[in-house]
Amino acid sequence: MPQKLAQVIILKPGYARWEGYASQKACGSITLIKSYKNCLVDLGLPKDKELILEKLKENRLIPENIDFVVLTHSDVDHIGNMNLFPAATFIGGSDVIQGDFFKEFFKEKYVVDENISVIHTPGHDNRSISVIVKTEKGTGAITGDLFEYEKDWLTVDSSEAWEVWSQDKKQQVKSRAIIWQLSDYIVPGHGDMFKVDKNIDIAKNIKHG
C-alpha cells in the first residue's frame, strides 16, 4: 500500500507588526499536522486558547487527540496553552517529555512517525528546532522564528528582518540553508506559508537588499 502522507493545516498564521519605537504586536504561527500521529507545532499566546479549541473542532479533533506538541523555541508568543494538552508528548530543545517523564534526549533528529521528524536548527536561540513533514505538496518545514516570514532577508520599513532577533547569526544562516535545501515550502514563525525558491542562495542573503 502507498504511504499515507501528512496534512499541514495552519490554525493561525503568525504575524508581527511594529506599533512604534521598539514595540510590536506579534504572535507565532500555530500549525496542526495530521498524520499517523496528530501534532501541534507552537501554541501561540494564552489568549489563543478558544481559537485553538475551535480550530481543532473544525478538524474533528479535541485536545485529547493531540499526540505530540512541538515547541520550536521558548519565546512567549509560541508557548501559550500548554496546559490544554496534559496527555500529549512535548518536544522542546533536545527534550521529549510526557507528564514528568523525560522519555528521550535527542542529539540530531527525533522521528515522530513516518512523515514527521524534528531536527535541531539553532540560531534564533541555541535550542531552536524545526519540524520536517512529508506531504502531497512535497516536504514542508515548520520553523518557528528560524524564518520570520517570506523574504525576511529583505529590508522592511527600514527595520532589520530576522538578524536583530538572532542569538547567533552565523549559526542561524547555516540552519536556514539546511532547511532551504530540505524543504519545498516553509511555515515561518510570523507569516504565511511560502514556497521555497531554489534559485535563491539563502546562505548569501544575510545583507538586506
NUTOR-935776 format. One record per residue: residue in one letter; x, y, z of N, C-alpha, C in turn. Coordinates in steps of 0.02 Angstrom, whole numbers, plus 50000, padded with zeros to 5 digits. Layout:
N
 type   n_X   n_Y   n_Z  ca_X  ca_Y  ca_Z   c_X   c_Y   c_Z
    A     X     Y     Z     X     Y     Z     X     Y     Z
...
This chain:
209
 type   n_X   n_Y   n_Z  ca_X  ca_Y  ca_Z   c_X   c_Y   c_Z
    M 50042 49940 50000 50000 50000 50000 50044 50063 50000
    P 50022 50116 49964 50061 50178 49965 50059 50209 50034
    Q 50112 50245 50050 50117 50277 50115 50066 50334 50121
    K 50032 50335 50177 49988 50392 50192 50031 50452 50209
    L 50020 50507 50173 50060 50567 50185 50023 50614 50233
    A 50060 50660 50261 50033 50705 50312 49998 50765 50280
    Q 49955 50796 50319 49925 50861 50302 49952 50914 50349
    V 49969 50972 50322 49990 51029 50363 49934 51081 50359
    I 49907 51099 50416 49850 51145 50419 49868 51202 50465
    I 49867 51263 50439 49883 51322 50479 49821 51341 50519
    L 49824 51334 50585 49768 51354 50627 49767 51430 50637
    K 49826 51459 50641 49832 51532 50647 49898 51553 50616
    P 49897 51593 50562 49960 51619 50535 49993 51667 50584
    G 50058 51663 50590 50093 51710 50633 50095 51779 50603
    Y 50107 51828 50645 50113 51898 50622 50158 51936 50669
    A 50185 51991 50645 50224 52038 50686 50218 52107 50654
    R 50190 52154 50691 50179 52222 50665 50208 52272 50714
    W 50250 52316 50687 50277 52369 50729 50222 52417 50750
    E 50223 52437 50813 50172 52482 50841 50204 52546 50867
    G 50264 52561 50842 50301 52619 50867 50371 52597 50884
    Y 50410 52642 50912 50480 52627 50926 50485 52569 50976
    A 50519 52516 50956 50533 52458 50999 50471 52424 51026
    S 50415 52431 50992 50353 52398 51014 50322 52360 50956
    Q 50297 52301 50969 50266 52260 50918 50202 52227 50945
    K 50157 52212 50899 50105 52163 50912 50125 52101 50872
    A 50129 52044 50906 50154 51985 50872 50125 51922 50903
    C 50122 51870 50861 50104 51804 50884 50134 51753 50836
    G 50158 51698 50863 50187 51646 50821 50134 51605 50786
    S 50152 51574 50731 50107 51530 50694 50088 51470 50737
    I 50026 51447 50729 50003 51386 50762 49983 51338 50706
    T 50015 51279 50705 50009 51233 50648 49989 51163 50672
    L 49941 51134 50638 49919 51066 50650 49947 51020 50595
    I 49974 50964 50615 49995 50912 50568 49952 50850 50581
    K 49917 50828 50530 49877 50766 50535 49914 50712 50497
    S 49934 50660 50533 49972 50605 50503 49952 50542 50541
    Y 49997 50493 50545 49984 50436 50588 49977 50460 50660
    K 50013 50513 50676 50006 50548 50740 49981 50619 50726
    N 49941 50646 50772 49919 50715 50767 49966 50759 50807
    C 49992 50811 50775 50041 50855 50808 50020 50928 50803
    L 50034 50965 50854 50030 51038 50851 50101 51066 50856
    V 50115 51115 50815 50181 51148 50818 50170 51220 50839
    D 50194 51236 50899 50187 51302 50931 50114 51315 50950
    L 50106 51354 51004 50039 51360 51035 50018 51433 51045
    G 50052 51480 51011 50029 51549 51013 50033 51579 51083
    L 49987 51625 51095 49982 51662 51158 49926 51633 51201
    P 49925 51647 51267 49871 51623 51309 49802 51643 51283
    K 49797 51701 51251 49732 51723 51226 49706 51681 51168
    D 49748 51636 51140 49728 51594 51084 49694 51529 51105
    K 49681 51521 51169 49651 51458 51193 49588 51440 51155
    E 49539 51485 51152 49475 51470 51120 49483 51459 51045
    L 49529 51496 51014 49541 51486 50943 49568 51416 50930
    I 49615 51393 50971 49642 51326 50961 49588 51274 50969
    L 49546 51280 51020 49493 51231 51031 49443 51231 50972
    E 49427 51291 50948 49380 51297 50892 49410 51266 50829
    K 49474 51281 50815 49505 51255 50754 49514 51180 50757
    L 49529 51154 50816 49533 51081 50823 49465 51049 50808
    K 49412 51080 50835 49345 51054 50823 49328 51053 50749
    E 49348 51106 50713 49337 51109 50640 49372 51051 50605
    N 49426 51027 50634 49463 50971 50605 49445 50904 50639
    R 49388 50904 50673 49361 50844 50705 49409 50815 50757
    L 49440 50860 50795 49486 50840 50847 49470 50875 50912
    I 49489 50845 50966 49487 50875 51032 49558 50872 51061
    P 49573 50910 51114 49641 50909 51141 49669 50840 51155
    E 49626 50794 51176 49648 50726 51192 49672 50688 51130
    N 49654 50712 51071 49676 50680 51009 49745 50702 50986
    I 49774 50752 51020 49841 50776 51001 49893 50732 51034
    D 49932 50698 50993 49983 50652 51018 50048 50688 51038
    F 50068 50738 50997 50131 50773 51008 50120 50849 51003
    V 50154 50886 51045 50159 50959 51039 50233 50975 51032
    V 50251 51010 50978 50320 51030 50966 50325 51105 50977
    L 50370 51126 51020 50383 51197 51033 50449 51214 51000
    T 50446 51255 50947 50507 51269 50908 50559 51307 50948
    H 50536 51349 50995 50581 51385 51039 50539 51414 51095
    S 50571 51450 51141 50537 51467 51204 50509 51538 51207
    D 50507 51575 51151 50476 51641 51153 50404 51636 51176
    V 50382 51684 51215 50316 51681 51248 50259 51673 51198
    D 50265 51704 51139 50211 51701 51090 50209 51636 51051
    H 50248 51586 51073 50248 51520 51041 50230 51464 51090
    I 50225 51480 51154 50218 51426 51204 50156 51431 51247
    G 50108 51474 51228 50047 51478 51267 50006 51414 51263
    N 49963 51402 51311 49912 51349 51306 49939 51278 51312
    M 49997 51270 51342 50024 51203 51351 49978 51160 51394
    N 49944 51191 51442 49903 51151 51488 49839 51124 51456
    L 49826 51142 51392 49769 51111 51357 49783 51039 51338
    F 49847 51018 51342 49867 50953 51315 49906 50912 51366
    P 49877 50898 51424 49915 50863 51477 49936 50793 51458
    A 49900 50760 51411 49916 50691 51393 49966 50687 51335
    A 49980 50743 51302 50024 50742 51243 50097 50734 51263
    T 50136 50710 51215 50209 50711 51222 50234 50777 51194
    F 50274 50812 51234 50300 50877 51214 50373 50870 51192
    I 50390 50905 51138 50458 50907 51113 50481 50980 51114
    G 50536 50993 51148 50564 51060 51151 50639 51055 51162
    G 50678 51093 51123 50750 51087 51128 50772 51015 51111
    S 50806 50983 51157 50826 50913 51148 50781 50864 51186
    D 50729 50891 51217 50690 50852 51265 50626 50824 51233
    V 50610 50761 51250 50547 50730 51233 50516 50708 51299
    I 50460 50741 51317 50434 50732 51385 50358 50721 51383
    Q 50336 50674 51424 50264 50662 51434 50251 50664 51509
    G 50207 50710 51529 50198 50720 51601 50263 50744 51631
    D 50288 50707 51681 50353 50724 51711 50407 50675 51690
    F 50392 50635 51639 50439 50583 51617 50476 50606 51555
    F 50541 50617 51562 50583 50635 51505 50600 50570 51468
    K 50564 50558 51413 50569 50495 51378 50634 50488 51338
    E 50660 50545 51315 50719 50542 51272 50752 50611 51269
    F 50817 50612 51259 50855 50672 51243 50888 50658 51176
    F 50866 50693 51123 50892 50676 51057 50945 50725 51035
    K 50995 50700 50998 51051 50740 50976 51041 50772 50908
    E 51016 50734 50860 51011 50761 50792 50939 50762 50767
    K 50905 50706 50772 50837 50702 50743 50793 50658 50788
    Y 50730 50679 50794 50681 50637 50828 50625 50622 50779
    V 50611 50558 50770 50559 50536 50723 50493 50527 50760
    V 50443 50565 50740 50376 50560 50770 50337 50503 50737
    D 50336 50503 50671 50307 50447 50633 50339 50446 50563
    E 50311 50408 50518 50342 50400 50451 50347 50466 50413
    N 50304 50514 50430 50302 50577 50393 50332 50637 50431
    I 50342 50630 50495 50359 50688 50537 50423 50675 50575
    S 50470 50722 50568 50531 50718 50608 50549 50788 50632
    V 50586 50790 50686 50606 50854 50718 50683 50857 50717
    I 50709 50914 50694 50782 50922 50691 50803 50986 50726
    H 50865 50988 50747 50892 51048 50779 50909 51100 50725
    T 50886 51161 50736 50902 51217 50690 50920 51279 50731
    P 50975 51277 50768 50993 51332 50812 51011 51395 50775
    G 51007 51450 50812 51024 51515 50784 50981 51569 50814
    H 50915 51564 50803 50870 51611 50836 50881 51606 50911
    D 50883 51545 50938 50915 51532 51002 50949 51464 50996
    N 50986 51445 51048 51029 51386 51040 50991 51320 51048
    R 50926 51323 51063 50885 51262 51069 50829 51260 51016
    S 50832 51302 50966 50779 51304 50915 50776 51238 50877
    I 50715 51217 50862 50704 51156 50822 50654 51171 50767
    S 50654 51129 50716 50606 51134 50660 50576 51066 50648
    V 50516 51066 50618 50481 51004 50602 50480 50994 50527
    I 50502 50935 50505 50504 50917 50434 50446 50869 50421
    V 50405 50884 50370 50344 50846 50358 50339 50825 50285
    K 50324 50761 50273 50312 50736 50206 50237 50743 50190
    T 50221 50781 50137 50152 50793 50117 50145 50782 50042
    E 50083 50784 50018 50071 50776 49946 50100 50834 49907
    K 50108 50892 49939 50136 50951 49906 50212 50951 49907
    G 50241 50901 49939 50314 50899 49946 50333 50901 50019
    T 50395 50918 50031 50420 50920 50100 50409 50989 50130
    G 50374 50991 50186 50362 51054 50221 50409 51060 50280
    A 50425 51122 50299 50465 51135 50359 50428 51188 50400
    I 50415 51172 50463 50384 51218 50509 50439 51241 50556
    T 50459 51304 50551 50524 51325 50575 50524 51371 50636
    G 50465 51392 50661 50468 51444 50711 50503 51505 50683
    D 50543 51538 50723 50574 51601 50702 50642 51593 50668
    L 50658 51532 50648 50716 51523 50604 50705 51565 50541
    F 50644 51562 50514 50620 51608 50462 50563 51648 50493
    E 50568 51715 50489 50516 51757 50517 50454 51759 50471
    Y 50467 51767 50406 50414 51771 50356 50447 51765 50287
    E 50407 51760 50235 50435 51755 50168 50477 51817 50152
    K 50534 51805 50122 50581 51859 50103 50603 51900 50164
    D 50614 51866 50220 50636 51903 50279 50709 51925 50276
    W 50742 51909 50219 50810 51934 50210 50810 52003 50177
    L 50752 52031 50161 50747 52097 50132 50729 52149 50186
    T 50748 52211 50173 50730 52264 50219 50655 52278 50217
    V 50626 52285 50275 50554 52301 50279 50546 52362 50323
    D 50519 52416 50294 50508 52478 50332 50571 52501 50368
    S 50628 52493 50336 50693 52514 50360 50715 52477 50424
    S 50679 52426 50446 50698 52388 50505 50731 52322 50483
    E 50771 52295 50526 50802 52230 50512 50748 52176 50512
    A 50760 52124 50473 50709 52072 50465 50717 52017 50517
    W 50767 51974 50510 50775 51920 50560 50836 51928 50604
    E 50888 51962 50579 50952 51963 50615 50946 51994 50685
    V 50905 52045 50691 50901 52080 50755 50876 52034 50811
    W 50840 51981 50793 50812 51935 50843 50858 51875 50855
    S 50912 51870 50818 50953 51809 50818 51004 51810 50874
    Q 51010 51755 50911 51062 51749 50962 51129 51731 50930
    D 51127 51697 50873 51189 51676 50839 51177 51679 50764
    K 51195 51734 50733 51179 51745 50662 51213 51694 50617
    K 51276 51680 50629 51312 51632 50586 51280 51563 50590
    Q 51262 51542 50650 51230 51476 50657 51161 51476 50625
    Q 51125 51532 50631 51059 51536 50601 51062 51533 50525
    V 51113 51565 50496 51122 51560 50423 51132 51487 50402
    K 51172 51450 50440 51183 51379 50424 51118 51339 50429
    S 51080 51352 50482 51017 51316 50492 50966 51334 50437
    R 50964 51397 50418 50919 51418 50365 50937 51383 50299
    A 51002 51377 50286 51024 51345 50224 51004 51271 50223
    I 51009 51238 50280 50989 51167 50285 50915 51160 50269
    I 50874 51202 50300 50801 51198 50289 50785 51215 50216
    W 50819 51264 50188 50807 51284 50118 50820 51226 50071
    Q 50872 51187 50086 50890 51130 50044 50840 51072 50052
    L 50818 51062 50114 50775 51004 50129 50703 51013 50106
    S 50678 51074 50104 50605 51084 50101 50582 51114 50034
    D 50518 51103 50020 50484 51132 49963 50442 51193 49983
    Y 50419 51194 50045 50384 51252 50071 50397 51259 50146
    I 50387 51319 50171 50404 51335 50240 50346 51370 50274
    V 50332 51349 50336 50287 51386 50380 50331 51425 50428
    P 50336 51492 50419 50381 51531 50461 50347 51551 50527
    G 50386 51582 50570 50360 51600 50636 50310 51655 50635
    H 50316 51703 50588 50273 51762 50590 50248 51783 50521
    G 50225 51734 50482 50199 51750 50416 50164 51690 50386
    D 50140 51699 50325 50105 51645 50290 50153 51593 50263
    M 50129 51533 50253 50168 51481 50222 50191 51503 50152
    F 50253 51487 50133 50277 51507 50068 50318 51452 50036
    K 50322 51455 49969 50358 51406 49930 50432 51425 49929
    V 50475 51374 49934 50548 51385 49932 50570 51395 49859
    D 50605 51449 49846 50633 51463 49781 50706 51440 49780
    K 50718 51382 49749 50785 51352 49749 50835 51394 49710
    N 50812 51443 49671 50857 51487 49635 50891 51537 49681
    I 50865 51545 49741 50894 51592 49789 50945 51555 49832
    D 51004 51582 49837 51054 51555 49882 51044 51588 49950
    I 51005 51554 49993 50983 51585 50055 51042 51601 50101
    A 51097 51563 50095 51155 51575 50138 51189 51641 50123
    K 51179 51667 50063 51211 51731 50044 51166 51790 50060
    N 51104 51777 50077 51057 51832 50089 51055 51851 50163
    I 51111 51875 50188 51113 51899 50257 51107 51975 50257
    K 51137 52006 50206 51132 52078 50200 51066 52097 50168
    H 51038 52152 50188 50974 52174 50161 50982 52206 50093
    G 50932 52194 50049 50933 52224 49983 50889 52284 49977
